[in-house]
Amino acid sequence: MPDVARKEDRFLLFLTCILVLVGLMMIYSASNVIAFKKYGEGSYFLIRQMIWAAIGMALLYGVSWIPYRFWQKWAMVLTLGAIILLGLVLVPGLGVEINGARRWFQVGPLTFQPSEFSKLALIIYVAHYLAKHHEKRPGVTGLKDWSGWGRNGHSGILRKVRIERKGLTQFLGGLLPVLSVAGLGLVLIVVEPDLGTAVTLGLVILIMLFVAGAKLLHLSMLGLCLLPVLAYLVLGTEYRRQRWLSYLDPWQDPNDTGFQIIQSFLAFGAGGEFGVGLGEGRQKLLFLPYPHTDFIFSVIGEELGLVGTLIVLACFMLLVWRGIRLSIRVTDPFGQFLAVGMTLMIGLSALINLGVVTGLLPTKGLPLPFLSYGGSSLVANLVGMGFLLSISRYREAL
């Protein structure tokens, strides 16, 4: 059936624009002192984020007008390209190393993370695979032709044809191929190292598999097998082990490993109901580490208070609700799984970041979508929203 354009989900677009604008405002507020002290220009981070925002919005607009089924044809090519980039970034001289991690490519004055864009490629690949192999529910999937007037003198009957496929209920023939490809990408991300992104993307893929009809037993066994590996990656690395210990009791080492989360607590406590005022926060004044990146929600809590944090939280909840609602309304399996994947990519990232800054989860450098400083994350999330808008524009309504 040819793709017919309709109006995109404008409420979804509105929520995206609100979050991006709030992000730009809070990045300037959170970073101007640090930027002036380090670069002699208070708007240093704001200008760069605005450039990335312009690039991201242009890509969002372009992707939203491309029928989403187009990307299904290029799923394997995109995945191969993503895996190659993830491999190249680990090569000394090609990838840029910052704070002991080799995650970035340098392009002029800007850097970008291939892991952010690999999330998009892997989600497209998984959605493509699931559309071909998911467990179809028994139902009307085809009709036999008229048989005409037969020998017995009665008319032919249109009979319902039920097609049942094993699909993802089989581990070796269903789950293993998609897990092998996605697992290769996740391993390369872990090696960078970027365990937070790998875990988040892994959870997105597992949920997509569950939605597609994979057996809960298979997914549970897979999770149990991965738990020792995850425990080794956390407890076998000094800085990750310290983060875990500080999560359990940050006041045990308040001047070192527990310093960041304690400063985040102080920021939320100082904000009260309505905040101390935009630009008036104190924790960003060289107390709270990375206030414009991973812990920007703490600055929002201090300057805009409980009301400001609830508004941001409501925007994310509405965005996720809108994405899930869209996935339910799409008749095409690829569109369904793509909508689920892109929505989870943003929703889970936001949930984990909010859990970290409020002390519910161990400290991990994972940006808050649309709000944290970081061009790669912002552009990748805006492209993800472009896919959702394309699905809303070219979907076949139920």
ZAMISE-801269 format. One record per residue (C-alpha): x, y, z; residue number from 1. Coordinates in nm, 4 decimals. Layout:
BEGIN
<x=X; y=Y; z=Z; palum=NUM>
...
END
This chain:
BEGIN
<x=0.0000; y=0.0000; z=0.0000; palum=1>
<x=0.1504; y=0.3396; z=-0.0947; palum=2>
<x=0.2364; y=0.5700; z=0.1901; palum=3>
<x=-0.0094; y=0.8532; z=0.2294; palum=4>
<x=0.0991; y=1.1523; z=0.4353; palum=5>
<x=-0.1264; y=1.2811; z=0.7089; palum=6>
<x=-0.0743; y=1.5366; z=0.9839; palum=7>
<x=0.2006; y=1.4421; z=1.2235; palum=8>
<x=0.1430; y=1.4167; z=1.5981; palum=9>
<x=0.1789; y=1.7854; z=1.6764; palum=10>
<x=0.1457; y=1.7334; z=2.0487; palum=11>
<x=0.4505; y=1.5048; z=2.0356; palum=12>
<x=0.6381; y=1.7739; z=1.8429; palum=13>
<x=0.5247; y=2.0373; z=2.0935; palum=14>
<x=0.6565; y=1.8341; z=2.3878; palum=15>
<x=0.9903; y=1.7878; z=2.2105; palum=16>
<x=1.0273; y=2.1607; z=2.1429; palum=17>
<x=0.9410; y=2.2460; z=2.5046; palum=18>
<x=1.2036; y=2.0069; z=2.6410; palum=19>
<x=1.4718; y=2.1359; z=2.4009; palum=20>
<x=1.4001; y=2.4995; z=2.4904; palum=21>
<x=1.4020; y=2.4238; z=2.8622; palum=22>
<x=1.7294; y=2.2391; z=2.8098; palum=23>
<x=1.8943; y=2.5365; z=2.6378; palum=24>
<x=1.7749; y=2.7700; z=2.9123; palum=25>
<x=1.8996; y=2.5461; z=3.1926; palum=26>
<x=2.2313; y=2.4678; z=3.0206; palum=27>
<x=2.3129; y=2.8378; z=3.0105; palum=28>
<x=2.2075; y=2.8835; z=3.3714; palum=29>
<x=2.4029; y=2.5797; z=3.4902; palum=30>
<x=2.7192; y=2.6355; z=3.2862; palum=31>
<x=2.7809; y=3.0090; z=3.2509; palum=32>
<x=3.0068; y=3.0331; z=3.5584; palum=33>
<x=3.2048; y=2.7209; z=3.4665; palum=34>
<x=3.2282; y=2.8313; z=3.1024; palum=35>
<x=3.3510; y=3.1790; z=3.1960; palum=36>
<x=3.6106; y=3.0429; z=3.4342; palum=37>
<x=3.7396; y=2.7804; z=3.1900; palum=38>
<x=3.6948; y=2.9485; z=2.8510; palum=39>
<x=3.6408; y=3.3153; z=2.9329; palum=40>
<x=3.2964; y=3.3077; z=2.7729; palum=41>
<x=2.9805; y=3.2426; z=2.9719; palum=42>
<x=2.7809; y=3.1277; z=2.6714; palum=43>
<x=3.0438; y=2.8768; z=2.5508; palum=44>
<x=2.8333; y=2.5653; z=2.6161; palum=45>
<x=2.5063; y=2.7328; z=2.5182; palum=46>
<x=2.6326; y=2.8295; z=2.1704; palum=47>
<x=2.7515; y=2.4770; z=2.0973; palum=48>
<x=2.4303; y=2.3222; z=2.2217; palum=49>
<x=2.2315; y=2.5639; z=2.0048; palum=50>
<x=2.4314; y=2.4520; z=1.6998; palum=51>
<x=2.3575; y=2.0877; z=1.7777; palum=52>
<x=1.9922; y=2.1722; z=1.8442; palum=53>
<x=1.9648; y=2.3373; z=1.5017; palum=54>
<x=2.1239; y=2.0327; z=1.3358; palum=55>
<x=1.8979; y=1.7983; z=1.5316; palum=56>
<x=1.5788; y=1.9889; z=1.4499; palum=57>
<x=1.6709; y=1.9949; z=1.0806; palum=58>
<x=1.7257; y=1.6180; z=1.0875; palum=59>
<x=1.4023; y=1.5688; z=1.2824; palum=60>
<x=1.2120; y=1.7597; z=1.0147; palum=61>
<x=1.3775; y=1.5672; z=0.7323; palum=62>
<x=1.3283; y=1.2240; z=0.8908; palum=63>
<x=0.9655; y=1.3019; z=0.9754; palum=64>
<x=0.8880; y=1.3474; z=0.6037; palum=65>
<x=1.0570; y=1.0236; z=0.4954; palum=66>
<x=0.8127; y=0.7292; z=0.5116; palum=67>
<x=0.9408; y=0.5184; z=0.7994; palum=68>
<x=0.9194; y=0.1989; z=0.5922; palum=69>
<x=1.2115; y=0.3321; z=0.3884; palum=70>
<x=1.4469; y=0.2620; z=0.6781; palum=71>
<x=1.3438; y=-0.1028; z=0.6943; palum=72>
<x=1.5166; y=-0.1603; z=0.3600; palum=73>
<x=1.8408; y=-0.0164; z=0.4951; palum=74>
<x=1.8341; y=-0.1797; z=0.8376; palum=75>
<x=2.1292; y=-0.4121; z=0.7744; palum=76>
<x=2.3388; y=-0.1398; z=0.6102; palum=77>
<x=2.2772; y=0.1004; z=0.8987; palum=78>
<x=2.3625; y=-0.1683; z=1.1525; palum=79>
<x=2.6836; y=-0.2630; z=0.9732; palum=80>
<x=2.7833; y=0.1037; z=0.9551; palum=81>
<x=2.7120; y=0.1493; z=1.3266; palum=82>
<x=2.9223; y=-0.1555; z=1.4223; palum=83>
<x=3.2111; y=-0.0336; z=1.2034; palum=84>
<x=3.2020; y=0.3090; z=1.3697; palum=85>
<x=3.1907; y=0.1505; z=1.7155; palum=86>
<x=3.4996; y=-0.0480; z=1.6216; palum=87>
<x=3.6872; y=0.2466; z=1.4691; palum=88>
<x=3.6324; y=0.4703; z=1.7728; palum=89>
<x=3.8369; y=0.2241; z=1.9783; palum=90>
<x=4.1387; y=0.2656; z=1.7481; palum=91>
<x=4.4025; y=0.5004; z=1.8991; palum=92>
<x=4.4437; y=0.8040; z=1.6784; palum=93>
<x=4.0905; y=0.7803; z=1.5430; palum=94>
<x=3.8859; y=0.7851; z=1.8597; palum=95>
<x=3.9302; y=1.0673; z=2.1116; palum=96>
<x=4.0002; y=0.9647; z=2.4706; palum=97>
<x=3.8480; y=1.1777; z=2.7469; palum=98>
<x=3.8707; y=1.0872; z=3.1159; palum=99>
<x=3.9936; y=0.7374; z=3.0322; palum=100>
<x=3.7112; y=0.6570; z=2.7889; palum=101>
<x=3.7478; y=0.6384; z=2.4105; palum=102>
<x=3.3967; y=0.7199; z=2.2901; palum=103>
<x=3.4273; y=1.0196; z=2.0604; palum=104>
<x=3.5282; y=1.1233; z=1.7099; palum=105>
<x=3.6633; y=1.4749; z=1.6609; palum=106>
<x=3.5137; y=1.6739; z=1.3709; palum=107>
<x=3.6643; y=2.0210; z=1.3707; palum=108>
<x=3.5726; y=2.1947; z=1.6973; palum=109>
<x=3.2924; y=1.9432; z=1.7669; palum=110>
<x=3.2936; y=1.5847; z=1.8911; palum=111>
<x=3.0293; y=1.3157; z=1.8506; palum=112>
<x=2.9665; y=0.9739; z=2.0022; palum=113>
<x=2.8997; y=0.6889; z=1.7592; palum=114>
<x=2.7306; y=0.4968; z=2.0427; palum=115>
<x=2.4438; y=0.7476; z=2.0430; palum=116>
<x=2.3751; y=0.6931; z=1.6743; palum=117>
<x=2.4315; y=0.3183; z=1.7010; palum=118>
<x=2.1280; y=0.3090; z=1.9311; palum=119>
<x=1.9123; y=0.4306; z=1.6425; palum=120>
<x=2.0614; y=0.1791; z=1.3978; palum=121>
<x=2.0263; y=-0.1180; z=1.6325; palum=122>
<x=1.6666; y=-0.0287; z=1.7191; palum=123>
<x=1.5843; y=-0.0083; z=1.3466; palum=124>
<x=1.7513; y=-0.3461; z=1.2901; palum=125>
<x=1.5682; y=-0.5123; z=1.5812; palum=126>
<x=1.2359; y=-0.3640; z=1.4657; palum=127>
<x=1.3047; y=-0.4945; z=1.1137; palum=128>
<x=1.3910; y=-0.8411; z=1.2445; palum=129>
<x=1.0882; y=-0.8566; z=1.4728; palum=130>
<x=0.8559; y=-0.7469; z=1.1937; palum=131>
<x=0.9659; y=-1.0549; z=1.0002; palum=132>
<x=0.9814; y=-1.3059; z=1.2845; palum=133>
<x=0.7426; y=-1.1934; z=1.5562; palum=134>
<x=0.4768; y=-1.4275; z=1.6885; palum=135>
<x=0.1613; y=-1.3662; z=1.4907; palum=136>
<x=-0.1625; y=-1.4125; z=1.6734; palum=137>
<x=-0.4050; y=-1.6518; z=1.5076; palum=138>
<x=-0.6536; y=-1.4543; z=1.3051; palum=139>
<x=-0.7589; y=-1.3475; z=0.9578; palum=140>
<x=-0.4421; y=-1.3090; z=0.7525; palum=141>
<x=-0.5628; y=-1.4070; z=0.4076; palum=142>
<x=-0.8546; y=-1.5308; z=0.2046; palum=143>
<x=-0.8808; y=-1.8202; z=-0.0361; palum=144>
<x=-1.0172; y=-1.7587; z=-0.3832; palum=145>
<x=-1.3689; y=-1.8436; z=-0.4890; palum=146>
<x=-1.3888; y=-2.2130; z=-0.5663; palum=147>
<x=-1.6873; y=-2.1620; z=-0.7926; palum=148>
<x=-1.9771; y=-2.3972; z=-0.8263; palum=149>
<x=-1.8337; y=-2.7369; z=-0.7390; palum=150>
<x=-1.9344; y=-3.0851; z=-0.8253; palum=151>
<x=-2.1693; y=-3.0958; z=-0.5284; palum=152>
<x=-2.3626; y=-2.7988; z=-0.6640; palum=153>
<x=-2.2885; y=-2.5611; z=-0.3796; palum=154>
<x=-2.1118; y=-2.2312; z=-0.3995; palum=155>
<x=-1.7544; y=-2.1796; z=-0.2961; palum=156>
<x=-1.6874; y=-2.0220; z=0.0413; palum=157>
<x=-1.4385; y=-1.7550; z=0.1403; palum=158>
<x=-1.2498; y=-1.9235; z=0.4198; palum=159>
<x=-1.0337; y=-1.7613; z=0.6793; palum=160>
<x=-0.6717; y=-1.8647; z=0.6723; palum=161>
<x=-0.4873; y=-1.8763; z=1.0002; palum=162>
<x=-0.1117; y=-1.8532; z=0.9894; palum=163>
<x=0.0808; y=-1.9367; z=1.3017; palum=164>
<x=0.4589; y=-1.8927; z=1.3021; palum=165>
<x=0.6997; y=-2.0169; z=1.5609; palum=166>
<x=0.9054; y=-1.6991; z=1.5301; palum=167>
<x=1.0585; y=-1.5766; z=1.8524; palum=168>
<x=0.9247; y=-1.8597; z=2.0664; palum=169>
<x=1.2252; y=-2.0594; z=1.9411; palum=170>
<x=1.5560; y=-1.9557; z=2.0971; palum=171>
<x=1.8054; y=-2.0853; z=1.8377; palum=172>
<x=1.6082; y=-1.9983; z=1.5273; palum=173>
<x=1.4279; y=-1.6931; z=1.6609; palum=174>
<x=1.6100; y=-1.5100; z=1.9383; palum=175>
<x=1.9733; y=-1.6046; z=1.8841; palum=176>
<x=2.0264; y=-1.4314; z=1.5447; palum=177>
<x=1.8972; y=-1.0923; z=1.6601; palum=178>
<x=2.0735; y=-1.1211; z=1.9960; palum=179>
<x=2.4029; y=-1.1988; z=1.8224; palum=180>
<x=2.3950; y=-0.8852; z=1.6069; palum=181>
<x=2.2697; y=-0.6584; z=1.8837; palum=182>
<x=2.5089; y=-0.8186; z=2.1325; palum=183>
<x=2.8089; y=-0.7364; z=1.9149; palum=184>
<x=2.7129; y=-0.3700; z=1.9192; palum=185>
<x=2.6563; y=-0.3761; z=2.2956; palum=186>
<x=2.9953; y=-0.5402; z=2.3598; palum=187>
<x=3.1725; y=-0.2697; z=2.1585; palum=188>
<x=2.9932; y=-0.0015; z=2.3614; palum=189>
<x=3.0961; y=-0.1702; z=2.6873; palum=190>
<x=3.4600; y=-0.1786; z=2.5732; palum=191>
<x=3.4696; y=0.2021; z=2.5226; palum=192>
<x=3.3744; y=0.1855; z=2.8205; palum=193>
<x=3.0140; y=0.3053; z=2.8377; palum=194>
<x=2.8280; y=0.0569; z=3.0520; palum=195>
<x=2.5292; y=0.2866; z=3.1131; palum=196>
<x=2.4469; y=0.3250; z=2.7434; palum=197>
<x=2.4951; y=-0.0494; z=2.6859; palum=198>
<x=2.2633; y=-0.1421; z=2.9750; palum=199>
<x=1.9981; y=0.1064; z=2.8646; palum=200>
<x=2.0041; y=-0.0114; z=2.5039; palum=201>
<x=2.0047; y=-0.3747; z=2.6197; palum=202>
<x=1.6904; y=-0.3138; z=2.8244; palum=203>
<x=1.5227; y=-0.1461; z=2.5258; palum=204>
<x=1.5991; y=-0.4479; z=2.3058; palum=205>
<x=1.4797; y=-0.6985; z=2.5671; palum=206>
<x=1.1495; y=-0.5146; z=2.6089; palum=207>
<x=1.1061; y=-0.5019; z=2.2303; palum=208>
<x=1.1616; y=-0.8783; z=2.2170; palum=209>
<x=0.9069; y=-0.9335; z=2.4942; palum=210>
<x=0.6493; y=-0.7162; z=2.3179; palum=211>
<x=0.7098; y=-0.9133; z=1.9965; palum=212>
<x=0.6223; y=-1.2409; z=2.1644; palum=213>
<x=0.9520; y=-1.3832; z=2.2892; palum=214>
<x=0.9063; y=-1.6293; z=2.5739; palum=215>
<x=0.9478; y=-1.4782; z=2.9176; palum=216>
<x=1.1371; y=-1.7935; z=3.0189; palum=217>
<x=1.4014; y=-1.7355; z=2.7499; palum=218>
<x=1.4400; y=-1.3683; z=2.8395; palum=219>
<x=1.4580; y=-1.4489; z=3.2113; palum=220>
<x=1.7266; y=-1.7104; z=3.1578; palum=221>
<x=1.9193; y=-1.4662; z=2.9417; palum=222>
<x=1.8962; y=-1.2046; z=3.2151; palum=223>
<x=2.0178; y=-1.4509; z=3.4789; palum=224>
<x=2.3164; y=-1.5423; z=3.2597; palum=225>
<x=2.4052; y=-1.1754; z=3.2145; palum=226>
<x=2.3808; y=-1.0876; z=3.5845; palum=227>
<x=2.7253; y=-1.2349; z=3.6751; palum=228>
<x=2.8794; y=-1.0485; z=3.3808; palum=229>
<x=2.7193; y=-0.7232; z=3.4923; palum=230>
<x=2.8306; y=-0.7837; z=3.8512; palum=231>
<x=3.1871; y=-0.8436; z=3.7333; palum=232>
<x=3.1868; y=-0.5257; z=3.5217; palum=233>
<x=3.0638; y=-0.3229; z=3.8203; palum=234>
<x=3.2510; y=-0.4787; z=4.1111; palum=235>
<x=3.5623; y=-0.5673; z=3.9118; palum=236>
<x=3.6330; y=-0.2061; z=3.8184; palum=237>
<x=3.7525; y=0.0273; z=4.0932; palum=238>
<x=3.5609; y=0.3434; z=4.0004; palum=239>
<x=3.2365; y=0.1514; z=3.9386; palum=240>
<x=3.2729; y=-0.0327; z=4.2681; palum=241>
<x=3.3225; y=0.2988; z=4.4481; palum=242>
<x=3.0118; y=0.4378; z=4.2810; palum=243>
<x=2.8133; y=0.1389; z=4.4044; palum=244>
<x=2.9433; y=0.1788; z=4.7598; palum=245>
<x=2.8689; y=0.5518; z=4.7574; palum=246>
<x=2.5189; y=0.4735; z=4.6337; palum=247>
<x=2.4616; y=0.2490; z=4.9361; palum=248>
<x=2.5974; y=0.5122; z=5.1777; palum=249>
<x=2.7109; y=0.8430; z=5.0209; palum=250>
<x=2.7901; y=0.9947; z=5.3650; palum=251>
<x=3.0529; y=0.7304; z=5.4271; palum=252>
<x=3.2861; y=0.9293; z=5.1993; palum=253>
<x=3.1223; y=1.2733; z=5.1627; palum=254>
<x=3.4328; y=1.4467; z=5.0266; palum=255>
<x=3.5082; y=1.2004; z=4.7460; palum=256>
<x=3.2858; y=0.9233; z=4.6103; palum=257>
<x=2.9695; y=1.0488; z=4.7821; palum=258>
<x=3.0325; y=1.4169; z=4.7071; palum=259>
<x=2.8363; y=1.4399; z=4.3823; palum=260>
<x=2.5136; y=1.2815; z=4.5005; palum=261>
<x=2.5226; y=1.4727; z=4.8305; palum=262>
<x=2.5519; y=1.8013; z=4.6382; palum=263>
<x=2.2558; y=1.6889; z=4.4293; palum=264>
<x=2.0537; y=1.6287; z=4.7471; palum=265>
<x=2.1468; y=1.9767; z=4.8713; palum=266>
<x=2.0334; y=2.1279; z=4.5409; palum=267>
<x=1.6907; y=1.9643; z=4.5603; palum=268>
<x=1.6578; y=2.0568; z=4.9276; palum=269>
<x=1.7421; y=2.4212; z=4.8638; palum=270>
<x=1.4861; y=2.4472; z=4.5840; palum=271>
<x=1.1792; y=2.3843; z=4.7959; palum=272>
<x=0.8433; y=2.4179; z=4.6240; palum=273>
<x=0.9142; y=2.7023; z=4.3814; palum=274>
<x=1.2940; y=2.7194; z=4.3658; palum=275>
<x=1.5420; y=2.9956; z=4.4411; palum=276>
<x=1.4915; y=3.1532; z=4.1000; palum=277>
<x=1.6289; y=3.0976; z=3.7507; palum=278>
<x=2.0027; y=3.1634; z=3.7500; palum=279>
<x=2.0174; y=3.2010; z=4.1293; palum=280>
<x=2.1239; y=2.8477; z=4.2181; palum=281>
<x=2.4396; y=2.8012; z=4.4254; palum=282>
<x=2.5209; y=2.4331; z=4.3871; palum=283>
<x=2.6286; y=2.4915; z=4.0262; palum=284>
<x=2.8985; y=2.7310; z=4.1519; palum=285>
<x=3.1707; y=2.4650; z=4.1433; palum=286>
<x=2.9989; y=2.2518; z=4.4105; palum=287>
<x=2.7900; y=2.0151; z=4.1970; palum=288>
<x=3.0133; y=1.8369; z=3.9414; palum=289>
<x=2.8839; y=1.8350; z=3.5827; palum=290>
<x=2.5793; y=2.0543; z=3.6570; palum=291>
<x=2.5089; y=2.1171; z=3.2862; palum=292>
<x=2.5376; y=1.7515; z=3.1783; palum=293>
<x=2.4397; y=1.4490; z=3.3880; palum=294>
<x=2.3079; y=1.6448; z=3.6884; palum=295>
<x=2.1158; y=1.9217; z=3.5141; palum=296>
<x=1.7925; y=1.7993; z=3.6742; palum=297>
<x=1.9430; y=1.8891; z=4.0132; palum=298>
<x=1.9903; y=2.2465; z=3.8932; palum=299>
<x=1.6298; y=2.2496; z=3.7751; palum=300>
<x=1.5234; y=2.1293; z=4.1195; palum=301>
<x=1.7181; y=2.4053; z=4.2935; palum=302>
<x=1.6258; y=2.6944; z=4.0655; palum=303>
<x=1.2708; y=2.5997; z=3.9609; palum=304>
<x=1.1773; y=2.3921; z=4.2652; palum=305>
<x=0.9361; y=2.1035; z=4.2953; palum=306>
<x=0.6984; y=2.2689; z=4.0488; palum=307>
<x=0.9670; y=2.2901; z=3.7802; palum=308>
<x=1.0762; y=1.9293; z=3.8260; palum=309>
<x=0.7165; y=1.8056; z=3.8097; palum=310>
<x=0.6584; y=1.9974; z=3.4863; palum=311>
<x=0.9667; y=1.8378; z=3.3283; palum=312>
<x=0.8636; y=1.4959; z=3.4578; palum=313>
<x=0.5116; y=1.5464; z=3.3181; palum=314>
<x=0.6571; y=1.6311; z=2.9754; palum=315>
<x=0.8528; y=1.3056; z=2.9688; palum=316>
<x=0.5528; y=1.1037; z=3.0875; palum=317>
<x=0.3299; y=1.2568; z=2.8217; palum=318>
<x=0.5946; y=1.1957; z=2.5570; palum=319>
<x=0.6228; y=0.8273; z=2.6514; palum=320>
<x=0.2450; y=0.7925; z=2.6665; palum=321>
<x=0.2138; y=0.9492; z=2.3224; palum=322>
<x=0.4795; y=0.7169; z=2.1805; palum=323>
<x=0.3182; y=0.4023; z=2.3243; palum=324>
<x=-0.0222; y=0.5218; z=2.2051; palum=325>
<x=0.1225; y=0.5634; z=1.8583; palum=326>
<x=0.2696; y=0.2123; z=1.8595; palum=327>
<x=-0.0731; y=0.0699; z=1.9431; palum=328>
<x=-0.2403; y=0.2564; z=1.6574; palum=329>
<x=0.0033; y=0.1459; z=1.3869; palum=330>
<x=-0.1086; y=-0.1513; z=1.1776; palum=331>
<x=0.2357; y=-0.2230; z=1.0283; palum=332>
<x=0.4534; y=-0.4466; z=1.2540; palum=333>
<x=0.7749; y=-0.2616; z=1.1662; palum=334>
<x=0.6127; y=0.0680; z=1.2612; palum=335>
<x=0.4855; y=-0.0813; z=1.5865; palum=336>
<x=0.8234; y=-0.2101; z=1.6987; palum=337>
<x=1.0076; y=0.0998; z=1.5765; palum=338>
<x=0.7730; y=0.3231; z=1.7768; palum=339>
<x=0.8192; y=0.1076; z=2.0877; palum=340>
<x=1.1993; y=0.1128; z=2.0504; palum=341>
<x=1.2340; y=0.4873; z=1.9945; palum=342>
<x=0.9946; y=0.5666; z=2.2787; palum=343>
<x=1.1815; y=0.3362; z=2.5177; palum=344>
<x=1.5168; y=0.4794; z=2.4106; palum=345>
<x=1.4116; y=0.8204; z=2.5372; palum=346>
<x=1.1897; y=0.7088; z=2.8241; palum=347>
<x=1.4356; y=0.4671; z=2.9849; palum=348>
<x=1.7254; y=0.7127; z=2.9499; palum=349>
<x=1.5186; y=0.9774; z=3.1277; palum=350>
<x=1.4085; y=0.7330; z=3.3975; palum=351>
<x=1.7657; y=0.6195; z=3.4705; palum=352>
<x=1.9017; y=0.9745; z=3.4801; palum=353>
<x=1.6274; y=1.0882; z=3.7169; palum=354>
<x=1.6935; y=0.7836; z=3.9334; palum=355>
<x=2.0643; y=0.8692; z=3.9513; palum=356>
<x=2.0289; y=1.2377; z=4.0447; palum=357>
<x=1.7704; y=1.1582; z=4.3138; palum=358>
<x=1.9835; y=0.8796; z=4.4644; palum=359>
<x=1.7527; y=0.5955; z=4.3647; palum=360>
<x=2.0171; y=0.4449; z=4.1350; palum=361>
<x=2.3995; y=0.4339; z=4.1477; palum=362>
<x=2.5780; y=0.7282; z=3.9887; palum=363>
<x=2.6249; y=0.6815; z=3.6150; palum=364>
<x=2.7141; y=0.9300; z=3.3442; palum=365>
<x=2.3935; y=0.9110; z=3.1430; palum=366>
<x=2.2497; y=1.2379; z=3.0028; palum=367>
<x=1.8914; y=1.3490; z=3.0483; palum=368>
<x=1.7345; y=1.3452; z=2.6976; palum=369>
<x=1.6904; y=1.6902; z=2.5374; palum=370>
<x=1.8044; y=1.8704; z=2.8547; palum=371>
<x=2.1644; y=1.7698; z=2.9279; palum=372>
<x=2.4537; y=1.9279; z=2.7404; palum=373>
<x=2.5830; y=1.6971; z=2.4709; palum=374>
<x=2.5414; y=1.7257; z=2.0963; palum=375>
<x=2.5418; y=1.3552; z=2.0096; palum=376>
<x=2.2704; y=1.2709; z=2.2608; palum=377>
<x=2.0560; y=1.5674; z=2.1587; palum=378>
<x=2.0787; y=1.4956; z=1.7851; palum=379>
<x=2.0183; y=1.1209; z=1.8310; palum=380>
<x=1.7096; y=1.1828; z=2.0450; palum=381>
<x=1.5734; y=1.4406; z=1.8002; palum=382>
<x=1.6222; y=1.1955; z=1.5131; palum=383>
<x=1.4409; y=0.9366; z=1.7253; palum=384>
<x=1.1521; y=1.1801; z=1.7589; palum=385>
<x=1.1671; y=1.2294; z=1.3824; palum=386>
<x=1.1021; y=0.8565; z=1.3410; palum=387>
<x=0.8026; y=0.8785; z=1.5734; palum=388>
<x=0.6639; y=1.1758; z=1.3793; palum=389>
<x=0.7155; y=0.9859; z=1.0531; palum=390>
<x=0.5224; y=0.6900; z=1.1940; palum=391>
<x=0.2399; y=0.9198; z=1.3041; palum=392>
<x=0.2356; y=1.0809; z=0.9590; palum=393>
<x=0.2473; y=0.7649; z=0.7449; palum=394>
<x=0.0770; y=0.5112; z=0.9675; palum=395>
<x=-0.2393; y=0.3314; z=0.8631; palum=396>
<x=-0.4973; y=0.4149; z=1.1259; palum=397>
<x=-0.6922; y=0.1341; z=1.2852; palum=398>
END
